[in-house]
Each structure stands twice: as structure tokens, then as C-alpha cells.
Amino acid sequence: MFADFLPALFSNIWAIFLIVLFFGGSIFVHELGHFLAARRRGVHVSRFSIGFGPKMFGWEGKDGVEYRISWLPLGGYVALPQLADMPAIEGEEADSRNLPPVSYSTRMLVFVAGATFNIIFAFLLATVIWLVGQPTTSDQATTSIGYVVDDLENAAGERVSSPAKEAGLLIGDTIREIDGSQVDDWQDLLQTLVTSAGRTKDGRRYNVFTIERDGVLQDVTIYPQLAGEEEIRKVGIIAAYELIVHAVEPESAGALLGLLEGDRLLALDDTRILNIQTYADHITAYQNREVAVRIQRAGKEIVLTLPARPGIEQPAELGLSLTTDSKLVYPTPFKQISDHVGMTFRTLGSLINPQSDIGISKLSGPVGIIRVFHMAAQADIRLVLWFTILVNINLAIFNLLPIPVLDGGHMLFATVAKIRGRALPSNFIMTTQSVFMMLLLTMILYVSFFDVRRLVRDNTPPPSEETTDE
């Protein structure tokens, strides 16, 4: 027990370190952009804070700036009373009336600098991934269908016919586009489907899949179902991937068949195997007769014969441990950044589209972000880098939205003041900032509630058969 405890302890310490380094570092980089731009343009800086609310600890630098860590780890700020005097949010500040006015160009440069630094940081991390490679598996890297389910459970708990099966999708079909948007891998495919908003005139959800079958492109209309705890669009398909024998139990049916570690399962009889479910279905369906097992070993194709096994309760259990290909891909920094930007804008678009199935509750707040960081840290540090790039792109785009409190809101106020030829009333600005700050905090708490609910749900074991009501 103690031997199991130590690795788990060190794994969690390592994960916490990476969360602080990369999540906290992303916030720090954003505020550093504001800080350096402000100092460069001669703007007075009174405070540099990571986090909001009361001070946890801090110090005053020789430059007269108060540096602090605050108790609410929901972001951070650089207090710039000449640009945005927000005492209700940042605490009491020096009277900005005693400071010289700041030009419009300086305001815009300082406000945009945070997002710019996030983009630069993301680009640097993307360059690292480009050099060292990003791990992926064959099912993640494909858009080909490996299995089409017969039915699925919708959000109402009803078993309904699979939309993919009804539309005639087949194993081996490659999905090239969804609603005219190109999809490059399985994650991109799922994200495009989930954030889509196509509906018929009578309100029924639909998507148009452009698939390639036998070298020919064709459009297929599919009517997805809302399914799962998150109530998102699903059509009933699973990614394609090759099955590779990882290990064979001695004296098992697989060992007697002659399978060896490293063998690739190509087909059972004339059925191409592109998913473990197809493999299990075929062996189960034909357990009463011989099955031809076509494999690839050392670059050569070999056909083995699995004998009939009538009466076996679990015919698909051959004593095999199966895996699939994993490899490193080397996407350029520009490809990585563009993919993340596209993903972010698709999500934002689905939030404001009344036909979409995505609401604020589907987003992740600090709890959800930290959870993903933790899972990535326990898997591979390169996944941490990948997710940090996404977080920085999100921070950059979100902060530039024209919403009071955010950088884009400050830029909006500055632009309106520039157009009208005089500053907006300070009381109006302070009231608006305070109201939107409360709305932002409320949204974060709302999203965090659903983050916690997902965390509890995913870590709660299913009820045992003895306690399950039929």
C-alpha cells in the first residue's frame, strides 16, 4: 500500500507544480504584457496582482509598484489609474486626477499588450511542440469511421435508432467536412459537430456530412440526437483504428490460435477490423463456426483459423491485450495557433447562436481548467503544453471582447471617448465596471458549479448490481 502511495503522491505534486507553472504562468504572462507596455509608454503602475480580492502576501518594489498574490485565483490585474481607475475591483488607488492624461494610442497599446503576450507565449510553446512532437494515437488522428452503433440513449434516457445508421454511414467511410467545415482529426470532428447549429424549418437538428467512400465524395444529411450527461449532439459513430496485439495470456485461446505480440489484426473472414467493437461483434456472432483471422506480422499477411467455440459465455475473450498505434506528429506553430483560434471562435459562435445546443453551462471555469491540466500532467507534459496553448488563445480572444472589465471593454470606452471628443463620465465607467465584474464573477461561479458536478459524476463509481433498481 505504501509503495502505491508514494508514486501517487509524487504524481500529484508534479501535476500541481505544472498547474502553477503553466496556468498561473499564463495569467502572469498576460499581466506582464500590460505591465511592460505601460512602463514603456510612461504610464503609472500602482499594483501588479496575480489573483483578485484581498492580498495573500506581497511587497513593494524599488520602482514603487506593489507586487502581490491575492486570494481569488480567477485571473489578475495591473492597476493603471490613468487608464482604468477601478477601486471597487482593485482596491483604493492613487487619485488619477493628479496624474497626467494618457493618449488614445497609449491606451490601446497597453490594453492590447496582454492578449499579445498570450499569443507570443502560445507561439513559443507551439514551437516547442513542433520540435519535440505531439503524441497522438491512430483513433485521434483519423476522421474515418471504425464502428456505427445500432442505437444510443438520448438525453431523455430513451433508446433510439442511431442517426448514423439511419443515414447509411458505413465502417470505413472518411468524414471530410461537417456543414462545409473541413475536419482534420477526430477531436476536430467532435468539436465541430457539438458546436454546430443546423436545424430544419420545423426545428429538428441536422448536419451535412461530406464523406469519402471508395474514393468518391458525397453529402449525407444526418439528424443527430442530444445524448449523454452533457446533452450534446451525437450521431453514433466511433473512430477507426487498427488493433495491435500488446500481450497474449499463456494457454489462452489467442495463444492456441498462434497470435504473438506485435501482430496487427486486419480482418475477420472478409470483415475489415477497424475498431475493437467490430472485432468483438464478429467473433461473438460466429462463435459456432471457424473464423479466418487475417493478421500482419513482420510486414507479411498471415491467415490463422480460430476454431468454432460453441457454448462459450464470452467468445470475444481470447486472452489478448489489444492496443493501437501511437506516434508523434509535428504540426507547425501556425497550424496549432490557427486550429485553436478556430476552435475558440466556433465555441463563441455557438454560445451566441440561438439555434445552438451549447450554453454557458457547457463551458469550463477555473475548476474545469485545473482538472484538465491535472489529467494532462499525469499523462504527458506535451499534452500540458498543448492545453496551455489553448488556454492562452482563449485568454487572448476572451479578453479582447468588448465587455466592460475586460481589456476589450476598456478599448471600447477609450474609442467612444475618442469619437465623442471628451472622456466618459467617471461615475458611468465605475458603475458599469462594477456591474459587469459582478456578472463575470457570477458566470464563473455558475460555470464552476457545473465543473464540480462533472468532477463528482466522473469520479463516482457506478452502483453495483445488488443496489441497482431494475
TAKABEL-V69101 format. One record per helix or strand. SS is the DSSP state (alpha for helix, beta for strand). FROM is the first residue (numbers start at 1). TO is the last residue. If there is no record, write none. Layout:
BEGIN
{{SS FROM TO} {SS FROM TO}}
END
This chain:
BEGIN
{{alpha 2 40} {beta 47 60} {beta 66 80} {beta 84 84} {alpha 87 90} {alpha 96 98} {alpha 104 132} {beta 134 137} {beta 144 148} {beta 151 154} {beta 159 161} {alpha 163 167} {beta 174 178} {beta 181 182} {alpha 186 194} {beta 199 199} {beta 205 205} {beta 207 213} {beta 216 222} {beta 225 227} {beta 232 234} {beta 237 239} {beta 243 248} {alpha 253 257} {beta 264 268} {beta 271 272} {alpha 276 285} {beta 291 297} {beta 300 306} {beta 320 323} {beta 326 329} {alpha 333 352} {alpha 360 362} {alpha 366 379} {alpha 381 399} {alpha 407 420} {alpha 426 458} {alpha 465 467}}
END
